Structures are given as C-alpha cells and as structure tokens.
Amino acid sequence: MQAKYGWYFAITLLIISLISGTGLRQLVKIRWDIRKNKTDIKNLEIQNAALKAKISEIKQNPHMMEVYARSKLGMVKPNEIVYDTK
C-alpha cells in the first residue's frame, strides 16, 4: 500500500513541475545552452586548427617569419632606417 502512495506522490510532483513551467523552462534553457556551447566549441576548434597551420607555415618558411616579424612585431634589420609615416 505504501508503494502505491509513493507512486502517486511522484506523479503528483511531476505534474506540478510540468504545470508550473519552471522545471520545463529550465530544462529547455539548459538544452539550448548545451547546443550553443557545442557549436562554440566546434567553431573554436576550427579557428585553433587554422592558427596552428599558420604557425607551422611561419616556422617552416624563413621569409614568412621575416614578414611576420616586420609587420606584426615592428622588427628591423641592423643598419636599417625606419621612417614612420603616420
């Protein structure tokens, strides 16, 4: 007899949580957040792979390394004169 009332109690709690909408709303929001996070992770993995390929290209090609050092880091060769045209 107690098991019967336990089931009634559980079903009643389930119905109340569904009617109130709070539990269902939270479940939908959590699932949406998970889906969004998975999409963000995939996009970041793609960006990460592209950056790794660019780093590998720069490390393997001395000319690319020099171009990068000059453009991004502002490095110059010895005895060069730099004119700032800003």
Contacts in CASP RR format, 6 or more apart in sequence:
PFRMAT RR
TARGET T0000
AUTHOR 0000-0000-0000
METHOD contacts of the structure
MODEL  1
MQAKYGWYFAITLLIISLISGTGLRQLVKIRWDIRKNKTDIKNLEIQNAA
LKAKISEIKQNPHMMEVYARSKLGMVKPNEIVYDTK
17 23 0 8 1.000
17 24 0 8 1.000
18 24 0 8 1.000
57 64 0 8 1.000
58 64 0 8 1.000
58 65 0 8 1.000
58 68 0 8 1.000
59 65 0 8 1.000
69 75 0 8 1.000
70 76 0 8 1.000
76 82 0 8 1.000
END
